[in-house]
């Protein structure tokens, strides 16, 4: 998508045609999943940009609702532990408490190969702060003596 936008020097065509997209989705009674544009694992994107993205997601949620389209929002990804509560509260406030889910949340990226404990901590915190659904990948959590 970024390549297309750069090549044509235009905004994301899905964003520009969001009302038309919502009309099509409403015809088929589908649910729309929205997500922020933050780069995964980028602490830079977690500050001002995060709140700007959340307000855009809130606006898109309003537009979708005007077309009677159901919305789920993908919650925050990897971020430092001390930023999770503010991030989730901001997301809930911006998107009128629409259900949101967490996918691959982690509070640290210290060990990419074995981040089970980190994901468990992040998912527990996400649920505590208001996450509606948590993505669980059973293949990642194989029972072994090294997990705990």
N, C-alpha and C positions, 0 to 999 in steps of 0.2 A: 504494500500500500504506500509506504514511504517513497519507494522508487517511482511509482506512478505519479504521486503528488509532486515530487521533485522534477520529474521529466516534463510534466504538463504545467508546472508552476500554478497549481490549483489546490484548493481545499479538498479534503477527503470527499469523494462524490457521494458516499453514503450519508455523510453529515449534511451536505448541501441538499440532498434529496430525502431527508429524513421523514417529512410528512408523507411523501409518496410511498416510501418504504413501509410506513405505519399503516397506510391504507391497504397495501397488499397483505401485510401480516394480519390485519383485522379480518380480511376476507377469509382467511384460512384458520382463524381462531388460534393463532400461535402465540407463544410467549417470547418476548424479546429479552435477551441478556445483554446488558450494557457493562462496559469496563472502562477504567481510566486509561490514559495514554502514557502512564509512567513507565520508564524503562526498568526492567527487572533488576533488582539489586543496586539501584542507583540512589544513594542517599541524597544527591542533589535534587532529585525529583520529588523527594518526600516533604519538602517544606512548602513554599508558596505555590508551586505548581500543583501539588496535591489538592489544595483547597480550591484552586481555580478549576481543576478537572472535576472535582466533586460538584461544584456549582453548575458546570456544563452538564454533568450527568443528571442533576436535578431538573434542569431545563428540558433535557431530552425525555425524562420521566414524565413531566407535565404534558409535553407534546404527545407522547405515546398514550397517556391516559385520555387525552381529548379525542383520540381515535379508538378508544375502548380496547387498547392493547395492554395486556398484562406485562409487567416488568420485573425482572430480577437484576440486581446489580452485583457484579463481582467485586468483592471486598479487597482490602489492601493485601499486597503480597509481602515479601520480605522487608522488614524494617526493624530498627532498634526497639527494644522492649519498652522504653520510656515514651515512645511515640504512638504506641498502639491505641491507647484509650482516646487520645485526642483525634486520631485519624478516624477511628470507627464512629465516634460521636459526630464528627464533622460530616462523614458520609451519611449517617442516619438523618441528621438535620437537613442536609442539602437535598436528599432524595425522599423526604416526607416519610421516613421509616418504611420504605419499600423493602421487601425481603432481600437480603444480600447474603452471598456465600463467600467463603474463604477457600481459596485453592492454593495449596502449597505454601501457606503462611509459615514463616520462620522468623525467629527473633535473632538469629545469627547465621552467618554463612561461613563459620570458622572451618567446618569440615564438610565439604560438599558430598563426600562419599557416604557418610554415616550421620545424617541429620535427624534421625528419628526422634531423639529427645527434644531437639530444638523445635521440630514441628508439633510435637505433643504439647509443649509449653505454649507455643503460639496459638494453636487451635483452642486450647483451654482458655487463654486470655481473650481470644476473639469471641468465643461463646459468652464469656462473662460480661464483655462490654457490649454485646448486642448482635452478634453474628447469627443469622437465622439458620444457615446450613453450613456444614463443614465437609469439604471434599476429602474422602478417605480412599487411599489406594492400597488395598491389601497386599499387593505384590511388594510394596516398599517395606512393609512391616512383617517380614518373615520372622517367625519365632526362632530365637537362638539365644544362647547364653550370653551373647555380646550386647543384646538390646538393652538390658537393664543392669 
